[in-house]
Amino acid sequence: MIDSVLNLLFRCPHKHLTRPVTPISMDGKPHGDTYVVCLACGKQFSYDLKEMRIGKPLPSSADFGVLPPGMPGPHKSKIKLALGIGVPLGIVIGSVLSSRRKRMSKQAGAEKNKPAKPASEQPDSDQPS
């Protein structure tokens, strides 16, 4: 009774749904009905693939919609591994190169600011030997 009153007051519109899911066995054969899940409230609904319509709410149970033990897990992506290693490595290399560039420009700037050598110390190319 209280549940129905609360549903009337704070009802979820079930607008944000997952894609239709059909549980399959290891052989690839379906072993359950197709269903969708509301992302806002978590309620599961049956789904008719022929008419592409949402059906009645399914009873809530811990076993429904859960993968049975022994099912393979998600595949580990090599791209994620490469990005996980490559991005931090790129940041480190970039910071090393930029700091090296700054040091080189400071050294070049310091050499330009040094006073010129006196004329007596510089060899004259105009005078014959």
C-alpha positions in Angstrom: 0.0 0.0 0.0 2.7 2.5 1.0 4.8 1.4 -2.0 1.9 2.2 -4.4 1.4 5.6 -2.8 5.1 6.4 -3.1 5.0 5.2 -6.8 2.2 7.6 -7.5 4.0 10.6 -5.9 7.6 9.8 -6.9 7.2 7.7 -10.0 10.2 7.0 -12.3 9.3 7.7 -16.0 11.7 4.9 -17.1 13.0 7.1 -20.0 16.6 6.1 -19.7 16.8 2.4 -20.6 19.6 0.0 -21.5 19.7 -1.8 -24.8 17.8 -5.0 -24.9 19.8 -7.8 -23.2 19.3 -11.6 -23.9 21.3 -13.9 -21.5 23.2 -16.5 -23.5 24.9 -19.7 -22.5 28.5 -20.6 -23.3 27.3 -22.2 -26.5 25.8 -18.9 -27.7 22.2 -20.1 -27.3 19.8 -17.8 -25.5 18.7 -19.3 -22.1 16.4 -16.5 -20.9 14.0 -13.8 -22.0 15.1 -10.5 -23.4 14.9 -7.6 -21.0 15.8 -3.9 -20.5 16.8 -2.1 -17.3 15.9 1.4 -16.3 19.1 3.3 -15.6 17.4 5.7 -13.1 15.7 3.2 -10.8 17.2 -0.2 -11.8 13.9 -1.9 -12.5 13.9 -4.6 -15.1 11.3 -5.0 -17.8 10.6 -7.7 -20.4 11.2 -6.7 -24.0 9.6 -8.0 -27.1 12.1 -8.1 -29.9 9.5 -8.7 -32.7 7.3 -5.7 -31.7 10.3 -3.7 -30.2 8.2 -2.8 -27.1 8.8 -2.8 -23.4 6.6 -5.3 -21.5 5.7 -5.8 -17.9 8.1 -5.4 -15.0 10.0 -8.5 -14.1 10.2 -9.7 -10.5 13.3 -8.5 -8.7 15.7 -11.3 -7.8 19.4 -11.6 -7.3 19.7 -14.4 -9.9 17.8 -12.6 -12.7 20.1 -10.8 -15.2 23.3 -11.8 -13.4 25.9 -13.8 -15.2 26.3 -17.4 -14.0 29.7 -18.3 -12.4 32.3 -19.4 -14.9 31.3 -16.9 -17.6 34.3 -15.2 -19.3 34.9 -11.6 -18.2 35.4 -8.6 -20.3 38.3 -8.6 -22.7 41.3 -6.5 -21.6 41.9 -3.8 -24.2 45.5 -3.4 -25.5 44.7 0.2 -26.5 44.0 1.0 -22.8 47.2 -0.5 -21.8 49.1 1.3 -24.5 47.5 4.6 -23.5 48.1 3.9 -19.8 51.8 3.6 -20.5 52.2 5.9 -23.5 50.6 9.0 -22.2 52.6 9.3 -18.9 55.7 8.4 -20.8 55.0 11.1 -23.4 54.4 13.7 -20.6 57.8 12.9 -19.0 59.6 13.0 -22.3 57.9 16.3 -23.2 58.8 17.9 -19.9 62.5 16.8 -20.2 62.7 18.1 -23.8 61.1 21.5 -22.9 63.4 21.9 -19.9 66.4 21.1 -22.1 65.2 23.7 -24.6 64.8 26.3 -21.9 68.3 25.7 -20.6 69.8 25.9 -24.2 68.0 29.2 -24.8 69.2 30.6 -21.4 72.8 29.6 -22.3 72.5 31.2 -25.8 71.1 34.4 -24.2 73.9 34.5 -21.7 76.5 34.2 -24.5 74.9 37.1 -26.3 75.0 39.3 -23.2 78.7 38.7 -22.6 81.0 41.7 -23.3 82.9 41.6 -26.5 86.6 40.8 -26.4 88.9 43.8 -26.7 90.3 44.6 -30.2 93.8 43.7 -29.1 92.8 40.1 -28.3 90.8 39.6 -31.5 92.8 38.5 -34.5 92.6 40.9 -37.4 92.0 39.3 -40.8 92.5 42.6 -42.6 96.2 42.8 -41.8 98.6 40.9 -44.0 101.0 38.5 -42.3 
